[in-house]
Amino acid sequence: MIIKLDKFYSFLFVTALVGISMFFALKAENKNTAVSADAYVKVPVLMYHHITENKDKAGSYTVTTDEFEKDLQYIASKGYTAVSVSQLIDYVYNAEALPEKPIVITFDDGFESYQALALPILEKYSMKSAVFIIGSAADLYTRVSDHNISYSNLNWQAIKELQDSPLCEVHSHTYDLHHNEKGERKGMSRLKNESNAEYERVISADLIKLQKAFENKSLTVPAAIAYPYGAYDNYTTQIIKKLGFRVSFTCEQRINRLCAGNKDSLYNLGRYNRESGIKTEEFFSEILT
């Protein structure tokens, strides 16, 4: 009987050791594939708009293909990895690790030049990016035959092609709020004396219209929005949260601090507008430090 008990306790001891070893092994493995809930990472976001091969057409919101390629080369030389918006979401929501030096490349307005000129350069360097499209412009250039690389916007067929690319994500720049008319609403800003209820009604109707357009065309519905002109209201974040948006981008020039587990850290992210005529090293001097 004593011998049997000794064997029994030995069995329990060995089993316990095995269990403890497996626990620490799994813990070590998870440490390599995820981050703790209280971790954070600094993420710079770049904001481009139009891109051209003609340097005479470059300006505050249009860069040349040469400038853009030099930017990507510089980013790579500094050890940064261009990540997708989805990767930011996975980091915050699921604690999935990001590269050591993440950076996000965004294009506002959804010009055809993004697909024709920017994407081939991004593909050359295997860099991910996000393009924010205006729904009414996509509808327009789906209907008309007039297309010019200098001003045309992406149509719905082009948007579908972009969503098929592993290096591109398409997100919302509103359906038809990209206006800056004097005395009228600028982007998603609130009109004078406009109530919360009326403001929410107008903004929601516009954003839902674009989301439904993606659904009806069997496309991936945007999880992020870039505010036109960077204009938004203190109540805007509450509205877009209700509509299911997980990320929002402003035009405020600052580095973002994302916290794993803190969903609010994904809203109102800052971005750096890239204008032409500034040397790459100068533009990135305060961003990649």
N, C-alpha and C positions, 0 to 999 in steps of 0.2 A: 504493500500500500504506500509506503514512504517513497519507493522508487517511482511509482506511478505519479504521485503528487509532484515529485521533483521534475519529472518529465513535463507535467502539465504547466508548472510555473516557468520552466525553461521555454516552453512553447509561447506562453503569454509574453515573456520578456523579449523574445526574438520578434514576435509580431508587433510589439510596441515600438521596437527599434526600427523596423521596416516602415511602419506608419509615420514615425517622426521624420525619417529620411525622405519619404515621399512628399511630406508636407513642405519641408524646406526646399526640396528640388522644384516643386511646383511654384513655390513662392519666388525662387530665383528666376525661373523661366518667365513668370508674369512680369517680373521687374524689367526684363529685357524687352518685352513687347508692349508694355503699357506704362502709364505714369500715374503717380499718386494723385489723389483728389485735390490736394492743396498745392500742386505744382502750377507753375505759370511759364509762359514763353513769350518773348517779345517778337512781334511780327510786323515788319514794315510792309505797306501796300503801295504799289505804284499805280498811277492813274494816267492812262493814255486815252486818246480819242481817235484822231484821224492819223493816217500814215501815207506818205507820198514818196515817189521817186524823184520828184521835181523840187529841188531845194528852194526855188523861188515861191513855192506855194506853202512852205513851212511857216509856222508861227506859234502863237501861244498854246494852241490846241492841236497842232499838226506837227509831227516829227518826220524826218526823212528815214528811209529804210536803212541808210548808213548809220544814222544816230541810234536807231533802234537796235541794230545788230551789235554796235559797240556797247550799248547798255547791257545786253545779254552776256556778252563776253566778259564784261567787268563784273557782273553779278557772279558768274561762274568762277572767275579768278579769285574772288573773295570767299569762296566756299559756300555760297548760298544756294539753296534749292528752291525752285519755283514750285509751290504747292497749290492745290485746288481749293476752292471754297469748301467742298465736301470734306477735305482733310481737316480743315479747321473745325468743322462741325463734329467730326469723329473724335478729334482731340478733346473738345469740350464736353461732348455728350457721353463718349465711351472711353475716355482716357487712352485713346490710341496714340502712340508716340508720333511726334513730328520729327523731321530731320533736324539736325543740330542748329542749322541756320535757315529757317524757313522765310520765304518772301512770297508775296502774292502779286501777280501781274493782272491788272484789269484794263478793259477797254470800254469806255462809255459810248452810248448812242447807236452802236451796232452798224457802223458803216461797212460797205462792201470791201473797203480797203483792208479791213481786218482779215477777212478770209483770203483775199487775193495777195496781199503783200506782207502782213504781219505773221499770219499762221505758218507760212513756209519757213520763215526765219525761226520761229518758235520750235518748229519740228526739227530744224537743223541742229538745235541745241537741246532737244528733248525737254523743253520747258512748258509747264502747264500755264494756262491763263483762263480768265473769265471774261465774257463779253456781255454787256448789259444792253438789251434791245428795247426799242420803243415800239409797242404793238401797232399803233396807227401807221407808223412808217413801214413796218413789215407788211401790213395790209396794202398800203399804197403801192409799194414796189413789187408786190405780187400781182397787182392788177395792170400796172403800166408796162409798156415795152421799153420806155426810155430809161436806160441805165448808163451811168457815167461814174467811173471810179473816183472822180473828184468830189462827188456829192451824194451818190446813191446809198440807200440803206439796204441791209440784208433783207431778202424776201424769205418766205416761209420754207421754200425748198432749200435755200442755203442754210437756214437755221437748223433744219433737220440734218443736213450733211455735217454741220458743226457738232451737233450732239452725238454723232456717230464717231467723232474723233476722241481718242483717249486723252488728248492734251487740251481739250476745250470744254468749258461748261458755259451754258447760256442762262442768264438770269434776267431779272426784271429791272427796267428803267421807266416803269409805268406804261399804261396803254396810251394815254394822250394827255399827260400832265407836263410834258417837256415844253413849257411856255415861259416866256419872260416879258410879257406885254405890260407896258406901263399902266398902272391902276388895276391890273388884274392879278390873278394868282400866279406867283412865281414858283414853278415846280410844285412841291408838296407843302408849301407854306400855307398858313391860315390867313384868310381875309380879315380885314378889320371888323370887329364886333361879331365875328362868326362864332356860333355856339359850338360846343363839343359835339353835339348831336349832328348838326349840319356838316361840320368839318368831317366827322367820321363817315357820314353818308356819302359825301362826294369822293373822298379818298378810297373808301372801300369799294364803291361801285367801279371806279377806274381800275384798281388793282385786280379785282375779281374778274373783270372783263378779260384782262390779259391772261390770268391763270386759266380761265375757261378755254381760251383760244389754244393754249398748249394742250389741255386735256382733249379737246375736240379733234386735234390733229395727232393724237396719240404720241405726244412728245413729253419728255420729262418736265414736270412742272417746277418752275424756279423755287428754290429755297431761300434765295437772297435777293435783296433789292438795293440799288444804288439811287440815292435821292437826286433827282435832276437839279443841277446848280448847287447841290449840297443843301438845299432848302428844306427844312422840316420844322416841326413844332414839338413842344414838350409832350404833347399827347400822341404824336405820331407813332412812337414805339409801341404804345399800348394797342394801337389799331393794327399794326402789322403783325404783332404777336397773335392777336385774335384770328388773323387770316392765315396763320401757319408759317409765316416767314421766320427763319431761324437766324438770319444774318442781315445786317444793314450797313451800308457804307455812306459816309459823308464826304465832303471835300476839305475837311479840316486836316491840316498838315501836321501829323504827329504819329509817333510809333505806338502800336497797340500792344497791350498786355493781356493775353488770353489766359484764363485760369481753367484748368480741368475741373469740371463739375459746376462751374459758374456760368450758366447760360446767358446771363446778362452781359458778360464780357464780349459777346459776339455782336452786340448792337452798337450802332453809331461809330463804326470803325473809321479811323482817320486814313487819309491817302495823300500821296505826294503827286501833284500834277507835273507831268513831264512836258515842258515846252521846248521848242527848238532854239538853237543858237547858244545853248549852254553846253560846255564840254562835259562829257560823261563823268570824269573824276570830280568835277566841281558839283554837279548835280547830286552825286551820291556821297559827298564829303561828310554831311551830317546825318545821312540816313543809315549808312552801313557802318556804324561805329559802335 
